[in-house]
Amino acid sequence: MIAVLGLIVGVILGLVLKPAVPLWLEPYLPIAVVAALDAVFGAARAWFDGIFSDRVFVISFVSNVVIAALIVFLGDKLGVGPQLATGVIVVLGIRIFSNVAAIRRHILGA
């Protein structure tokens, strides 16, 4: 319940304050969002499987975001940023769809 309240407060604060994203951070934001979504859907799948752990979720969430951003940062420094960003999006997208399919099987039984 505390997490839901925190999410609601965070969304409201974001809408009211309208924080600006620094220019240097803009290329990494979409990658970080997709990495965070991967962690969230992975946690939902683990919850349906009965193996959810809040500690694992927090570590997965933070490490997914940091590693994805570091891969894209490294790609930028090597001059292949868009290619690595596409690779990260594809891999995380496959994981997200896999987790959503497992959640759907749990909910619908098919």
C-alpha positions as CSV (number, residue, x, y, z in Angstrom):
1,M,0.0,0.0,0.0
2,I,2.9,2.4,0.8
3,A,4.3,1.7,-2.7
4,V,1.1,2.6,-4.4
5,L,0.7,5.8,-2.4
6,G,4.3,6.7,-3.2
7,L,3.6,6.1,-6.9
8,I,0.5,8.3,-6.8
9,V,2.4,11.1,-4.9
10,G,5.3,10.8,-7.4
11,V,3.0,11.1,-10.4
12,I,1.2,14.0,-9.0
13,L,4.5,15.8,-8.1
14,G,5.8,15.1,-11.6
15,L,2.7,16.6,-13.2
16,V,2.7,19.7,-10.9
17,L,6.4,20.4,-10.9
18,K,7.1,19.4,-14.5
19,P,10.8,18.6,-14.0
20,A,13.2,19.3,-16.9
21,V,15.5,16.5,-18.1
22,P,19.0,17.7,-18.7
23,L,20.1,17.6,-22.4
24,W,23.0,15.2,-21.6
25,L,20.6,12.7,-20.0
26,E,17.9,12.7,-22.8
27,P,19.5,9.9,-24.9
28,Y,19.5,7.6,-21.9
29,L,16.0,8.2,-20.6
30,P,14.1,6.0,-23.0
31,I,16.5,3.2,-22.4
32,A,16.2,3.6,-18.6
33,V,12.4,3.6,-18.9
34,V,12.3,0.3,-20.9
35,A,14.8,-1.2,-18.5
36,A,12.6,-0.2,-15.5
37,L,9.6,-1.7,-17.3
38,D,11.4,-4.9,-17.7
39,A,12.1,-5.1,-14.0
40,V,8.4,-4.2,-13.2
41,F,7.0,-6.9,-15.5
42,G,9.6,-9.4,-14.2
43,A,8.4,-8.6,-10.7
44,A,4.8,-9.1,-11.6
45,R,5.6,-12.4,-13.2
46,A,7.5,-13.5,-10.1
47,W,4.5,-12.5,-8.0
48,F,2.2,-14.7,-10.1
49,D,4.8,-17.5,-9.9
50,G,4.8,-17.1,-6.1
51,I,8.5,-16.3,-5.9
52,F,8.5,-12.5,-5.6
53,S,11.1,-10.9,-3.4
54,D,11.2,-7.2,-2.8
55,R,15.0,-7.3,-2.4
56,V,15.4,-9.0,-5.7
57,F,13.0,-6.5,-7.3
58,V,14.9,-3.4,-6.1
59,I,18.3,-4.8,-7.1
60,S,16.9,-5.9,-10.5
61,F,15.3,-2.5,-11.0
62,V,18.4,-0.5,-10.2
63,S,20.9,-2.8,-12.0
64,N,18.7,-3.0,-15.2
65,V,18.5,0.8,-15.4
66,V,22.2,1.3,-14.7
67,I,23.5,-1.4,-17.0
68,A,21.3,-0.4,-19.9
69,A,22.4,3.2,-19.5
70,L,26.0,2.2,-19.3
71,I,25.8,0.1,-22.5
72,V,24.3,3.0,-24.4
73,F,26.9,5.4,-22.9
74,L,29.7,3.1,-24.0
75,G,28.1,2.9,-27.4
76,D,28.1,6.7,-27.6
77,K,31.8,6.8,-26.7
78,L,32.6,4.2,-29.3
79,G,30.5,5.9,-32.0
80,V,27.9,3.2,-32.2
81,G,25.3,4.5,-29.7
82,P,22.2,4.1,-31.9
83,Q,23.1,0.5,-32.7
84,L,23.7,-0.5,-29.1
85,A,20.6,1.4,-28.0
86,T,18.5,-0.6,-30.6
87,G,20.1,-3.8,-29.3
88,V,19.2,-3.0,-25.7
89,I,15.6,-2.1,-26.7
90,V,15.2,-5.3,-28.6
91,V,16.6,-7.5,-25.8
92,L,14.6,-5.8,-23.1
93,G,11.5,-5.8,-25.4
94,I,11.8,-9.5,-25.8
95,R,12.0,-10.0,-22.1
96,I,9.0,-7.7,-21.5
97,F,6.8,-9.6,-24.0
98,S,8.0,-12.9,-22.5
99,N,7.0,-11.8,-19.0
100,V,3.7,-10.3,-20.2
101,A,2.9,-13.7,-21.9
102,A,3.6,-15.5,-18.7
103,I,1.4,-13.1,-16.8
104,R,-1.4,-13.5,-19.3
105,R,-1.1,-17.3,-19.0
106,H,-1.5,-17.0,-15.2
107,I,-4.5,-14.6,-15.4
108,L,-6.3,-16.3,-18.3
109,G,-5.1,-19.8,-17.8
110,A,-4.1,-20.1,-21.5
